[in-house]
Amino acid sequence: MVLKRIVFCIALVLAFVGASASASAQRLVLVRDAEIENTIRILATPIFRAAGLDPASIEVHLVQDPSLNAFVASGQRIFLHTGLIMRTENASQLIGVIAHESGHIKGAHLAKLQDAIRNATAEAIIEQLLAGAAVVAGSQTNRNDGGYPRDPRVLGGGNSTAMQSFLSYTRSQEQQADQAAVGFLERAGISPKGMVEFLKILQVQERIYVGVGRSAGYMRTHPLTSERIDFLEEQVAHSRTVNAGEPAQFKELHARMVAKTLGYFDPQRALAKYLTSDNSIAARYGRAMAYWRSGQTATSLTILDGLIRDYPRDPYIHELKGDILRDSQRPAEAVTSYERAVALLPSSSALRFSLAQAQVNAGQFAPAVKNLDQVVIVEERNLGAWDLMARAQSGLGNQGMTDLATAEVFLLKGDRDAAVYKATAAQRALPRGSPGWQRAGDIKGFIESGRPRR
């Protein structure tokens, strides 16, 4: 896993289940993980196709937060919280969440928000949603070992009411989204029972919060009522696919995703769950991740070497080994593991980005630039990739291309003056008429005209 840390003065976590906040400045973390992104894409693709959405246009973003949240922006970007992933008991429950949010997209229930953020980066989307939201004070002392608050906090005061109104759905919209979701699941040949199961998990959570005088954030944006659950149960009971079994591939992918996420964010709970007597790939995977996160790197690498012997063509096992070697300050060995992962799955821009990071750390700047060139073709709004590109070009002594990559970074951050300054510097350093010189001119033109990025 690659963590991109973004510090905001306030924190707001939105949508399927609610909000998490603190009076103190929060650190919002976007998590890049090739395997989890790919798993979510595989699980979500049948739903998006059934909903008439283009799967290729969907971006998946993972937010490090223990709350059970997900948010879909403008039909192009899914934000899933790690807490939601870890809480789902099977793939159908997670697919149900995605199907429900797809219902909101098709119903244009947040059209105002979608228009506002259609061309924004993932980070800018979150910043826009943060703007104007006040956060209620709340104690953060009751935390687990992973640094997560044990209880979600709620929004309050100031402009939070307006923000909740901006993002909230009516009961009618919730019913429409539920009904649409069941239809999507049917057309995809997937049982909708997971939707009901997950709503009941949320209902139990809501009762716990009400019992201690608070309201779970889900109620603030997605009204959860007994009538809604009754309606959905009726829809599910008459569904053509109610008894459809979960594909074996979905079960394995979900099990691995949960094990990996739990091992990373809550290693002690993972070690308690995945006992050494369990030799399934998910359990071994979870233990390897948990031992690494607990500081037992040698034990983790031993488990991974065993998995590689058993599954030599699994790119994500090689990736995890690369992650561990990179963080153990063994960059050359990390490069070897990442190269194997990319060779097995060359289409993955997330794997290529991890390889480029290791190459920069190892001083291999030229191959890093080649890999980053491919990453930004697929992910032109990947701020981290452009920042790494600037480092790699600087390592090669290419001042003009360093300035150009830095201009891309400032453009994505919305710092217009800095972007123009760096683009101008790039044009001075690069041969007139070269592709880089032309791109620098384009950046200046975009800013002057107010047009979208490309």
C-alpha positions as CSV (number, residue, x, y, z in Angstrom):
1,M,0.0,0.0,0.0
2,V,1.2,3.5,-0.8
3,L,-0.2,6.2,1.5
4,K,-0.6,9.8,0.2
5,R,-1.0,12.0,3.2
6,I,-2.9,15.3,2.8
7,V,-3.3,17.6,5.8
8,F,-6.4,19.7,6.2
9,C,-7.3,22.1,8.9
10,I,-10.6,20.3,9.3
11,A,-11.8,16.9,8.3
12,L,-15.1,15.8,6.7
13,V,-15.8,12.2,5.6
14,L,-18.9,11.8,3.5
15,A,-21.7,9.9,2.3
16,F,-22.9,6.3,2.4
17,V,-22.8,6.2,6.2
18,G,-21.9,9.7,7.4
19,A,-19.1,11.8,8.9
20,S,-16.0,11.5,11.0
21,A,-14.4,14.5,12.5
22,S,-12.4,16.1,15.3
23,A,-12.0,19.6,16.6
24,S,-8.2,19.3,16.1
25,A,-6.6,19.4,12.7
26,Q,-7.0,16.0,11.0
27,R,-4.9,14.2,8.6
28,L,-6.8,12.8,5.7
29,V,-5.1,9.9,4.0
30,L,-5.8,8.7,0.5
31,V,-4.5,5.1,0.1
32,R,-3.2,3.7,-3.2
33,D,-3.2,0.0,-3.5
34,A,-3.2,-1.8,-6.8
35,E,-4.8,-5.0,-5.6
36,I,-7.7,-3.4,-3.7
37,E,-8.4,-0.9,-6.5
38,N,-8.5,-3.8,-9.0
39,T,-10.7,-5.9,-6.7
40,I,-13.2,-3.1,-6.3
41,R,-13.2,-2.5,-10.0
42,I,-13.9,-6.2,-10.7
43,L,-16.7,-6.2,-8.2
44,A,-18.2,-2.9,-9.4
45,T,-17.9,-3.4,-13.1
46,P,-21.0,-5.6,-13.5
47,I,-23.0,-3.0,-11.5
48,F,-21.8,0.0,-13.5
49,R,-22.6,-1.8,-16.8
50,A,-26.0,-2.8,-15.5
51,A,-26.6,0.9,-14.6
52,G,-25.5,2.1,-18.0
53,L,-22.3,3.7,-16.7
54,D,-18.9,3.3,-18.4
55,P,-16.6,1.3,-16.1
56,A,-13.5,2.6,-17.8
57,S,-14.4,6.2,-16.7
58,I,-14.7,5.3,-13.0
59,E,-11.8,6.1,-10.7
60,V,-11.5,4.3,-7.3
61,H,-10.1,6.2,-4.3
62,L,-9.5,4.7,-0.9
63,V,-9.7,6.9,2.2
64,Q,-8.0,5.8,5.4
65,D,-10.8,6.1,8.0
66,P,-12.4,3.5,10.3
67,S,-16.0,4.7,9.6
68,L,-18.3,2.8,7.3
69,N,-18.4,5.4,4.5
70,A,-18.4,5.6,0.8
71,F,-18.9,8.5,-1.6
72,V,-19.4,8.6,-5.4
73,A,-18.7,11.9,-7.1
74,S,-20.1,12.9,-10.5
75,G,-20.3,9.2,-11.6
76,Q,-16.6,9.2,-12.2
77,R,-15.0,8.7,-8.8
78,I,-15.7,6.3,-5.9
79,F,-14.4,7.1,-2.5
80,L,-14.5,4.1,-0.2
81,H,-13.4,4.1,3.5
82,T,-11.1,1.3,4.7
83,G,-13.5,0.9,7.7
84,L,-16.3,0.0,5.3
85,I,-14.2,-2.6,3.5
86,M,-13.1,-4.2,6.7
87,R,-16.7,-4.3,8.1
88,T,-18.3,-6.0,5.1
89,E,-18.8,-9.7,5.7
90,N,-18.9,-10.8,2.0
91,A,-18.5,-9.3,-1.5
92,S,-22.3,-9.0,-1.9
93,Q,-22.5,-6.4,0.9
94,L,-19.8,-4.2,-0.7
95,I,-21.4,-4.6,-4.1
96,G,-24.7,-3.6,-2.6
97,V,-23.2,-0.4,-1.3
98,I,-21.8,0.4,-4.8
99,A,-25.2,-0.5,-6.4
100,H,-27.0,1.8,-4.1
101,E,-24.7,4.7,-4.8
102,S,-25.1,4.0,-8.5
103,G,-28.8,4.5,-8.0
104,H,-28.1,7.9,-6.7
105,I,-25.9,8.7,-9.7
106,K,-28.6,7.5,-12.2
107,G,-31.2,9.6,-10.3
108,A,-29.0,12.7,-10.4
109,H,-29.7,13.1,-6.7
110,L,-26.6,15.1,-6.1
111,A,-26.5,16.9,-9.5
112,K,-25.5,20.2,-7.9
113,L,-22.5,18.6,-6.3
114,Q,-21.6,16.6,-9.4
115,D,-21.5,19.8,-11.5
116,A,-19.3,21.5,-8.9
117,I,-16.6,18.8,-8.9
118,R,-16.7,17.2,-12.3
119,N,-13.2,18.3,-13.4
120,A,-11.6,18.3,-10.0
121,T,-8.8,16.1,-8.7
122,A,-9.6,13.6,-5.9
123,E,-7.9,15.9,-3.4
124,A,-9.7,18.9,-4.7
125,I,-13.0,17.2,-4.4
126,I,-12.4,16.5,-0.8
127,E,-11.2,20.1,-0.2
128,Q,-14.3,21.5,-1.9
129,L,-16.5,19.3,0.4
130,L,-14.5,20.5,3.4
131,A,-15.0,24.1,2.5
132,G,-17.7,25.7,4.7
133,A,-18.0,22.7,7.0
134,A,-17.6,23.2,10.7
135,V,-16.6,20.3,12.9
136,V,-17.9,19.7,16.4
137,A,-15.4,19.2,19.1
138,G,-14.9,15.6,20.2
139,S,-12.4,13.7,22.3
140,Q,-10.0,11.6,20.4
141,T,-8.5,9.9,23.4
142,N,-10.4,6.7,23.0
143,R,-8.4,5.2,20.2
144,N,-7.3,1.7,19.2
145,D,-3.7,0.8,18.4
146,G,-4.1,1.7,14.8
147,G,-4.7,5.4,15.7
148,Y,-8.4,5.2,14.7
149,P,-11.1,6.7,16.9
150,R,-13.3,4.0,18.2
151,D,-16.5,5.9,17.6
152,P,-17.3,8.1,14.6
153,R,-17.8,11.8,15.4
154,V,-20.6,13.9,14.0
155,L,-20.8,17.2,12.3
156,G,-22.2,20.2,14.1
157,G,-22.2,23.9,14.4
158,G,-21.5,26.6,11.9
159,N,-22.0,25.7,8.3
160,S,-22.3,21.9,8.9
161,T,-26.1,22.0,8.6
162,A,-25.9,23.6,5.2
163,M,-23.3,21.0,4.1
164,Q,-25.5,18.2,5.4
165,S,-28.4,19.6,3.4
166,F,-26.2,19.8,0.3
167,L,-25.2,16.2,0.6
168,S,-28.3,14.6,2.2
169,Y,-30.8,12.5,0.4
170,T,-34.6,12.5,1.0
171,R,-36.4,9.3,2.0
172,S,-37.9,9.2,-1.5
173,Q,-34.5,9.4,-3.1
174,E,-33.2,6.6,-0.8
175,Q,-36.1,4.4,-1.9
176,Q,-35.5,5.2,-5.5
177,A,-31.8,4.4,-5.1
178,D,-32.6,1.1,-3.3
179,Q,-35.1,0.1,-6.0
180,A,-32.6,1.0,-8.8
181,A,-29.9,-0.9,-7.0
182,V,-32.0,-4.1,-6.9
183,G,-32.6,-3.8,-10.6
184,F,-28.8,-3.3,-11.3
185,L,-28.0,-6.4,-9.2
186,E,-30.6,-8.5,-10.9
187,R,-29.3,-7.5,-14.4
188,A,-25.8,-8.3,-13.2
189,G,-26.9,-11.7,-11.9
190,I,-26.0,-10.9,-8.3
191,S,-28.2,-11.5,-5.2
192,P,-29.4,-8.3,-3.6
193,K,-29.5,-9.9,-0.1
194,G,-26.2,-8.2,0.7
195,M,-27.9,-4.8,0.6
196,V,-30.3,-5.8,3.3
197,E,-27.6,-7.5,5.4
198,F,-25.5,-4.4,5.4
199,L,-28.4,-2.0,6.2
200,K,-29.1,-4.2,9.2
201,I,-25.5,-3.9,10.3
202,L,-25.9,-0.1,10.0
203,Q,-29.2,-0.2,11.9
204,V,-27.6,-2.0,14.8
205,Q,-24.8,0.7,14.8
206,E,-27.4,3.4,14.8
207,R,-29.2,2.0,17.8
208,I,-25.9,1.9,19.7
209,Y,-25.3,5.6,19.0
210,V,-28.8,6.6,19.9
211,G,-28.4,4.7,23.2
212,V,-25.5,6.9,24.1
213,G,-27.2,10.2,23.0
214,R,-25.6,10.5,19.6
215,S,-26.6,9.9,16.0
216,A,-24.5,7.9,13.6
217,G,-23.5,9.9,10.5
218,Y,-25.4,7.7,8.2
219,M,-28.7,9.1,9.4
220,R,-27.6,12.6,8.4
221,T,-27.2,11.8,4.7
222,H,-29.1,8.6,4.1
223,P,-32.3,8.3,6.1
224,L,-32.4,4.8,7.6
225,T,-35.9,3.8,8.7
226,S,-37.7,0.5,9.4
227,E,-39.9,1.3,6.5
228,R,-36.9,1.6,4.2
229,I,-35.6,-1.8,5.3
230,D,-39.1,-3.3,5.0
231,F,-39.4,-1.9,1.5
232,L,-36.0,-3.3,0.5
233,E,-36.7,-6.7,2.0
234,E,-39.9,-6.8,-0.1
235,Q,-38.0,-5.9,-3.2
236,V,-35.3,-8.5,-2.5
237,A,-37.8,-11.3,-1.7
238,H,-39.3,-10.9,-5.2
239,S,-35.9,-10.5,-7.0
240,R,-35.1,-13.0,-9.7
241,T,-31.6,-13.4,-8.3
242,V,-32.3,-13.5,-4.6
243,N,-30.8,-17.0,-4.3
244,A,-27.9,-16.4,-6.7
245,G,-24.7,-17.7,-5.2
246,E,-21.7,-15.5,-4.8
247,P,-19.0,-16.4,-7.5
248,A,-16.0,-18.1,-6.1
249,Q,-13.8,-15.4,-7.6
250,F,-15.7,-12.7,-5.7
251,K,-15.3,-14.6,-2.4
252,E,-11.6,-15.0,-2.8
253,L,-11.0,-11.4,-3.9
254,H,-13.1,-10.1,-1.0
255,A,-11.4,-12.3,1.5
256,R,-7.9,-11.2,0.3
257,M,-9.0,-7.5,0.3
258,V,-10.3,-7.7,3.9
259,A,-7.3,-9.6,5.1
260,K,-4.9,-7.1,3.5
261,T,-6.7,-4.1,4.8
262,L,-7.2,-5.5,8.3
263,G,-3.5,-6.5,8.5
264,Y,-2.4,-3.1,7.5
265,F,-4.7,-0.9,9.6
266,D,-5.3,-3.2,12.6
267,P,-2.5,-5.8,12.8
268,Q,-3.3,-7.1,16.2
269,R,-6.9,-7.9,15.3
270,A,-5.7,-9.5,12.1
271,L,-3.2,-11.8,13.9
272,A,-6.1,-12.8,16.3
273,K,-8.3,-13.5,13.3
274,Y,-5.9,-15.3,11.0
275,L,-4.4,-18.0,13.1
276,T,-1.3,-19.9,12.0
277,S,-3.5,-23.0,11.7
278,D,-5.3,-21.3,8.8
279,N,-3.3,-21.9,5.6
280,S,-5.7,-20.2,3.2
281,I,-4.1,-17.6,0.9
282,A,-6.2,-14.8,2.6
283,A,-5.0,-15.8,6.1
284,R,-1.4,-16.1,5.1
285,Y,-1.7,-12.8,3.3
286,G,-3.3,-11.1,6.3
287,R,-0.6,-12.5,8.7
288,A,2.2,-11.3,6.4
289,M,0.8,-7.8,6.3
290,A,0.1,-7.8,10.1
291,Y,3.6,-9.0,11.0
292,W,5.2,-6.3,8.8
293,R,3.0,-3.6,10.4
294,S,3.9,-5.0,13.8
295,G,7.6,-4.6,13.1
296,Q,8.3,-8.3,12.5
297,T,9.7,-7.8,9.0
298,A,11.7,-11.1,8.7
299,T,8.6,-13.2,9.7
300,S,6.5,-11.3,7.1
301,L,9.1,-11.8,4.3
302,T,9.3,-15.6,5.2
303,I,5.5,-15.9,4.8
304,L,5.6,-14.0,1.5
305,D,8.4,-16.1,0.1
306,G,6.2,-19.1,0.8
307,L,3.3,-17.5,-1.0
308,I,5.5,-16.7,-4.0
309,R,6.6,-20.3,-4.2
310,D,3.0,-21.4,-4.2
311,Y,1.7,-18.5,-6.4
312,P,4.6,-17.3,-8.5
313,R,2.4,-15.5,-11.0
314,D,0.4,-13.4,-8.5
315,P,1.6,-9.8,-9.1
316,Y,0.2,-8.5,-5.8
317,I,2.3,-10.8,-3.6
318,H,5.4,-9.5,-5.4
319,E,4.0,-6.0,-4.9
320,L,3.6,-6.5,-1.1
321,K,7.1,-7.9,-0.9
322,G,8.3,-4.8,-2.7
323,D,6.4,-2.5,-0.3
324,I,8.1,-4.2,2.7
325,L,11.6,-4.1,1.1
326,R,11.1,-0.4,0.1
327,D,10.1,0.5,3.7
328,S,13.0,-1.5,5.0
329,Q,15.4,0.8,3.1
330,R,16.3,-1.9,0.6
331,P,15.4,0.0,-2.6
332,A,17.3,-2.2,-5.1
333,E,15.6,-5.4,-3.9
334,A,12.3,-3.5,-3.9
335,V,12.8,-2.6,-7.5
336,T,13.3,-6.3,-8.4
337,S,10.0,-7.3,-6.7
338,Y,8.1,-4.4,-8.3
339,E,9.5,-5.2,-11.7
340,R,8.2,-8.8,-11.3
341,A,4.8,-7.4,-10.3
342,V,4.7,-5.0,-13.3
343,A,5.8,-7.8,-15.7
344,L,2.9,-9.9,-14.5
345,L,0.4,-7.0,-14.8
346,P,1.8,-4.3,-17.1
347,S,-1.6,-2.6,-17.4
348,S,-1.6,-1.5,-13.7
349,S,-0.7,2.1,-13.3
350,A,-0.7,1.7,-9.5
351,L,2.0,-1.0,-9.7
352,R,4.0,1.1,-12.2
353,F,3.8,4.0,-9.8
354,S,5.2,1.9,-7.0
355,L,8.0,0.7,-9.2
356,A,8.9,4.2,-10.1
357,Q,9.0,5.2,-6.5
358,A,11.4,2.4,-5.8
359,Q,13.5,3.3,-8.8
360,V,13.8,7.0,-7.7
361,N,14.8,5.8,-4.2
362,A,17.4,3.6,-5.8
363,G,18.7,6.4,-8.0
364,Q,17.4,4.8,-11.2
365,F,15.9,8.0,-12.6
366,A,15.7,7.2,-16.3
367,P,13.6,4.0,-16.0
368,A,11.5,5.8,-13.4
369,V,10.7,8.5,-15.9
370,K,9.7,5.9,-18.5
371,N,7.3,4.3,-16.0
372,L,5.9,7.6,-14.9
373,D,5.3,8.6,-18.5
374,Q,2.9,5.6,-18.7
375,V,1.3,6.4,-15.4
376,V,0.3,9.9,-16.3
377,I,-1.1,8.9,-19.6
378,V,-3.7,6.8,-17.7
379,E,-3.9,9.1,-14.6
380,E,-3.3,12.6,-15.8
381,R,-4.6,14.0,-12.5
382,N,-2.3,11.9,-10.4
383,L,-0.6,14.6,-8.4
384,G,1.8,12.2,-6.7
385,A,3.0,10.9,-10.1
386,W,3.7,14.4,-11.3
387,D,5.6,15.2,-8.1
388,L,7.6,12.0,-8.4
389,M,8.3,12.9,-12.1
390,A,9.8,16.2,-11.0
391,R,12.1,14.4,-8.6
392,A,13.1,11.9,-11.3
393,Q,13.8,14.6,-13.9
394,S,15.7,16.6,-11.3
395,G,17.8,13.5,-10.6
396,L,18.6,13.4,-14.3
397,G,19.5,17.1,-14.3
398,N,16.7,17.9,-16.7
399,Q,15.8,21.4,-15.4
400,G,13.2,22.2,-18.1
401,M,11.3,18.9,-17.6
402,T,11.6,19.3,-13.8
403,D,9.9,22.7,-14.1
404,L,7.3,21.3,-16.4
405,A,6.4,18.5,-14.0
406,T,6.3,21.0,-11.2
407,A,3.9,23.2,-13.2
408,E,1.7,20.1,-13.6
409,V,1.7,19.7,-9.8
410,F,0.7,23.4,-9.2
411,L,-1.9,23.1,-11.9
412,L,-3.5,20.2,-10.1
413,K,-3.3,22.0,-6.8
414,G,-5.1,25.0,-8.3
415,D,-2.1,27.4,-7.7
416,R,-2.5,29.3,-10.9
417,D,0.3,31.8,-10.4
418,A,2.9,29.1,-9.4
419,A,1.8,26.9,-12.4
420,V,2.3,29.8,-14.8
421,Y,5.7,30.7,-13.3
422,K,7.0,27.1,-13.6
423,A,5.5,26.7,-17.1
424,T,7.3,29.9,-18.2
425,A,10.5,28.6,-16.6
426,A,10.1,25.3,-18.5
427,Q,9.7,27.1,-21.8
428,R,12.9,29.1,-21.2
429,A,14.8,25.9,-20.6
430,L,13.3,23.6,-23.2
431,P,13.9,23.6,-27.0
432,R,11.3,25.8,-28.7
433,G,8.7,23.7,-30.4
434,S,9.5,20.5,-28.4
435,P,6.7,18.5,-26.9
436,G,7.6,19.7,-23.4
437,W,7.8,23.3,-24.6
438,Q,4.3,23.0,-26.2
439,R,2.8,21.4,-23.1
440,A,4.1,24.3,-21.0
441,G,2.4,26.7,-23.4
442,D,-0.8,24.6,-23.1
443,I,-0.7,24.9,-19.3
444,K,-0.4,28.7,-19.5
445,G,-3.2,28.8,-22.1
446,F,-5.5,26.7,-19.9
447,I,-5.0,29.0,-17.0
448,E,-5.5,32.2,-19.0
449,S,-8.6,30.9,-20.8
450,G,-10.1,29.1,-17.8
451,R,-10.6,26.0,-19.8
452,P,-10.3,22.4,-18.2
453,R,-7.0,20.8,-17.9
454,R,-6.8,19.1,-21.2
